[in-house]
């Protein structure tokens, strides 16, 4: 199973009702929800758009509007892991809410909004609960969601070769990947996962056309800049060829498709050599 690392922070106190989104709402817990609503009770705009804001919170929380505020009802919800509190805008507008964070325990719980709000360890635990079928058992849509937030690679090797010293397993772990091992008879599929770094957005400035040379910020000009450049020293770079004793087409597979030379192409080369 995967190694355990320190969990990501579960709360973001800087968020407010008006700044929270369907993605950032996964950064908070039940007590934060009540704190945010209590702080916004005197905001007329929030009061007029309560349903809109509730929908945002419902993407990450179960929210029950209690009509009965009796002790037995509260105790019943609290026994199921809910937090109960009263939100009062004024005498004519009051809510008694029971709130509980939605769990991410199955692959079907994963969304584009919450995928970056779990750790690699938590992700692999979710995948492991998917009937132990490994990466290929996941639907393409679930794989796409996962890969939008995590770097994923897999390899399948005989059980006695997976942990070979200096092999792919060791290199991935040293590079910060978490690993899930899925037994498949005498073979093992290793799924490696690491959270992708946040993309850096730079805001472009566009000249406003005035003679004073001032620049205006264009709100629609956010550009994602990715550094895909790697420096290589060709003289120092060592390329290791495959070890026939360790890897062959019968005992090794990865997610990479290396392709094959066609027979037709080989035949053309032979004809050319004869001429």
PyMOL commands that set and color helices and strands:
alter all, ss='L'
color gray80, all
select helices_A, chain A and resi 24-27+30-39+44-48+50-58+71-79+107-109+115-117+120-128+135-137+140-149+168-174+263-274
alter helices_A, ss='H'
color red, helices_A
select strands_A, chain A and resi 61-65+83-90+93-101+150-158+178-184+187-195+201-207+215-224+252-254
alter strands_A, ss='S'
color yellow, strands_A
deselect
rebuild
show_as cartoon
